[in-house]
Each structure stands twice: as structure tokens, then as C-alpha cells.
Amino acid sequence: MQRLGAEPVPPAAAYALPAPVRTAADARTLLTLLEERLAAVWADAVADLGRPADRDLRRQAADGLADAAVAAARWRGGSVPFPGLPERSGPASADGS
């Protein structure tokens, strides 16, 4: 995305997790949340790349959105309407409820 004038933020040495991960269920919940958040980032990129000159980048963003949505559905055990757009899906939670 540097081509669009954005400077990527370098990765942090460590990240604070939203909740402790002690069990396999905790890990699935965390992985679902991460994929959902990634889908939201990709959905924003798809929306922001609406100019014809951005066709290839928009395709990459759409592919990223699809990949994240599929991964989240696998971790969650089911899909949600409008992946990456929680405001359209109703109340969202990491466990899919």
C-alpha cells in the first residue's frame, strides 16, 4: 500500500492479547477474532480502492478478504453474513454468537 502513500507500521516485538489463551477453545476464539479483524482491514481496502487504476490492488484486497473470511469461518465453525463488515452482520463476538 506504500504506492498509495501509506507507510506500513512496523510489527511490534510483542502484542497484548485480548484474553488469556489457556485452552484449545481459547486459541480458537483468538484465531477467529484475528481473522475477523483481518477481514475488516481487507474490506476497508476493497472499499478504498474503488478507482479504476487500482484494479489489481482491489483484486488482491478482495482475495485477502475472502481468505480471511474462510479462515474465520473454519475457526468459528460457521460463517457470518457480510464478513469483514460487522456493522452489517449485527452484534459480533469472537465465538460467533
C-alpha angles and dihedrals in degrees: 000000000000086000087068092053099262120129113216116236111241114244117264121242089239138003131218109239118224091232137002115277108219104138139037088255090054089051092050090049091050093046091049091051092048093050091046091052091047090051089053091053091049091047090054090050091051090051094046094049097064097127117105091237088061095058096118093045091047090052090051090049091048090050090049090050091051092048093049092046092051092047092049091049090052093050092043095045093236144034132261130214114264100007111214091025105082091167087066095043098056123238110357129207133173092245094055096246 
